[in-house]
Amino acid sequence: MRPSPELAGRRVLVSGATGFLGANLTQRLLVLGAEAHALVRRPGPDLPAGTEPHPADLRDVEATACAVASARPELVFHLAAAAGHPGDARTRAETLSVTVDGTANLLEALRPVAPGRVVCAGSSLEYGARARPMREDDVPAPTTFRGAAKAAATALALGFGAETGTPVTVVRPFSVYGPRERRPRLVPTVVDAALRGEPIHLTRAGIARDFVYVDDVVDGIVRAATTPAAGPDSSAKTGRSFASSAVITPPEDCMICSGPVRPTPSRPVRMRSMYEAISGRT
């Protein structure tokens, strides 16, 4: 892959650069010739080599402002957010603090810097359940706490763009998988259980997801940053879906485990198959 004329030599800032998607994006930006800076709580082995770290907790207003001022980014990729679905009051409060307040703090720190564009990673959960195919201009109607928090962060980002004149694009990935992915996400959990010959526990039958390879999502995020006409909303999806049980069933000549697949009671969340929402099928 050759350096990109749109990114080569440009100062880019990635929040959440040690996460699954963030690390893959940061690695791509380096390959494309960008001068990569990372806003991370603490540098670690997951940060791609060659990235300049700027330690800060997004919940800390002053530390975030200092990190942004030090990085002086021309482009910003905001991927940091609380992980997983919160299951109690403490984790719900933490999700709001990191995902919503953290986004607000970062956007505030960007005001004096005036970057050329901000690209944020939203979530397919912002769409909620739909009785028809999803459209990128759908009004968010989340049905989970995580989805609501991500929708709030999106609203803050788009409001920032409208108020300051900064181009802002929100990319909403669906079910991303690939290198650097870790448990408890589906694919690494299944692979680990298969290698150990252990039972594979799944949520209730009938749930289908639109799985998107991480490199394809990174492609979309990079294009959102380098395409002048990029709009405010974009979805990273394939338009096809697979049930979790289908994802973990390899061909007979490629069987890597003999452990049984067992359903596990899932959270009482009223949520349709993502595929139903995309394709309109029932």
N, C-alpha and C positions, 0 to 999 in steps of 0.2 A: 504494500500500500504506500502510495506516494504522499508527500506533504500536500496539504490543501492550501491553495492560494488564499482562501478566505480565512484560514486559521493560522497559517505559518507565522510564527513570531509574535502572535497576539497574546496578551495576558488574559488568561481565563481563570475564573474562580469556580470551584466545584464544592458545594456543601454536601456532606455525606459521602465524601470520596473514598472512605474505607468500607462502605456498604457494598452489597452485592451488585446493584446496578451502578452505583457511583464509581466503584473501582474499575469496572469494565469501561465506563465512559471515560474516566480519566486516562486509562491506558490508551484508548483510541485517540484522545486529544493529543497525547504525547506523540503518537505515531504520525499524526497529521501535522506535526510541527509546532503545535501551540506551546506557549510557556504556561505550564499548568501550575496553579496554586490551589491549595486545598484548605477549606475551613473545616477543621475536625476537632473533636474534643481532646483527642490525644493522638499523636502520630503512632503508627504501629506497622507491623509487617504486611498488613493488607493494603497499605498505601503504595501505589505503583512507584517504582524507582524513578527518580528524576522529577518528582513532584515537590514543590516547595510548600511545606506545611505551615499553617497559621493556626495554632491551637486556640480554640475558643468554644465555649458552650453557648449555643444560640439563645439559651434562656438568660444569659448574662448580657445586658444591654451594652455596657462599657467594653467588655472583652470583644464582643462581636464588632462594635464600631472600630476598635483598634485593629482587629484582624483585617477587616475590609479596607481600611485606610492603608494598611501595610501592603496588601495585595494589589491595590489600584487596578481592578479588573476592567477590561474592555468588554468582556462578555461574562455573564454569570449563569451557572447551571445550579439551580437549587433543588437538591434531591434529599436533603436531610429531613427525617420525620421519625416519629416513634414507631417502633416495629410491632407488628402483630395486632391482634384484636384484643383490646382491654377487657378483662373479665370482672373487675371489681372497682370500687370507688377510687382506690389509690392509683391504679394503672390508667383509669379514665382521666384523672386529673393530670397525670404525667403526659398522657397523649395530647391533651389540650396545651399543656405548657410547652412541649417540644414542637409539636406540629403547627399549632396556631400562633402562640406567643413567639416561638422561635422564628417563624416566617415573618411576623410583624417586625421583630427586632432586626432581622437581616435587611428587610426592605427599607427600614428607617436608616440603617447604616449606609445603604446605597445612594441615598438622596444626594449627598455632596459629591459622590464619586461620578454619578451620571454615566453608567455603563451604556454601551451601544445597544444591548439587548439582554433580556432576562428570560431564560427558559426554565420552567418549573416542571417537576414530575408530579402530576396529579395521580389519580387512581380511577380505575373503572368502577370502583365502588361508589363514586360520586353520582353515577347515573341512577343507581337503584334499580328496581324491577320495572320492566316495561312490557306492555302488551303488544308492542310492535318493534320493528328493528330500531336500534339506537341510532341517533344522529349526533354529530358533534355539537350541534346547536341546541340540543335538549337542555332544558332547565334542570339542574341537579335536583335529585329527589332521593338522597341516600337512605338506606334502610338499616345501616349499621353505624355504631359509634365512630369507628375508624373512617368510614365513608363520609360521615358528617364533618369530622375534623379536617379531612382532606378537602372537602368542598369549601369549608371556611377559609382554609389557606389559599385555595384557588381564588376565592372572592377577594381576599386581601391583595393578592398579586395583580389581578386584573384591575382592581381599583387603583393600585399604585401606578400601573401603566397609564390609565386614563388621566390620573391627576398630574403626573409628571411628564407625560409625553414619551416615556420610555417604551419601546416595543417589548411586549410581554407575550410569550406563548406558553400555554400549559399543555403538556403531552400526558395523556392518560393511558398508561400501560394496562394491559389485561394480565393474564397469568404468565409471568416471565420465568424462564428457566435457562440454565446454562452454567458455564464455568463460574466459580467463586460462590455458587449458591450453597447454602448450608441448612442443616436441620434447624427448625422443624418444618421447613418447606417440603412440599410433596416429593419432588424428584429425588433430592438427596436422602430423604427419609426412606424412600422405597429402595434406593440403591444400597444404602447401608444395611437395611433389614435383609435384603436379598443376599448380600455378601456374607452375612452372619447366619443365614438360614433361619431367621426369626419370622414370626407371624407379621403380616403387614396390616396395620389397623387403618381403616378408612372411615370417613364420615359417611352419613347415610347414603344409600344408593339413589341414583337419579340426578346427582349434582354433576353438571358438566361445565367445563371451563374452556376458554379460548387460550390455548398455550402459545406463547410467542417466544422465539429464541432471543436471548439477550442481545446478540449482535445485531439483530434486526431492529430491536428497540433503540439501541445506541445509534444505528443509522438514522432513525427517525428523529432522535433528539438532536443529532448533529445537523441534519437538514433544517430543522426548525430554527437553529441558530444561524445558519448561513444562507437561508433563502429570504431575500428582502420582502417578498410578498406573503411570508408565513402569517397566518391568522392567529387569533388568540387561543383557539382550541384545536386540539388534534388528538386522535386516538391511535394507540399502538396495538393493533390486533390483526388476526388473520381472517376473521369472518367464519372460521370453522371451529368446532368444539369437539371435545372428547370427554367421556366420563373418566373419573379417576381410575376405575377398575380397568378400563381399556388401556390407559397409559402404562399401567404396571404389568400388562400381560404381554410378554415377549413371544416371538415365534418359537415353535417347538424346538427348533435346532439351535436356539440361542437362550435356552432356559438357564438362569443363573441361580435359581433357588427352588426349593420345594416347600417353602413355608406357606401356610394358608393365608388367604386374604380374609380379614375379619372386619365387619362394620363396627364402628364406634359411635355411640350416641353423639350427635352434633349439638351445637348451640341452638337454642330456639330462635333462630333468625328467619324472618319471613323474606326469603330471597329466591328469585327464580334462577334457573340456569342462565348463565351469561350467554349461552348460545341461543336460547329462546329470545333473549333480548336483542341479539344482533340479527338473527335471521327471521324472526317472527314465527318460528316453528313452535309447536306445542306438543 
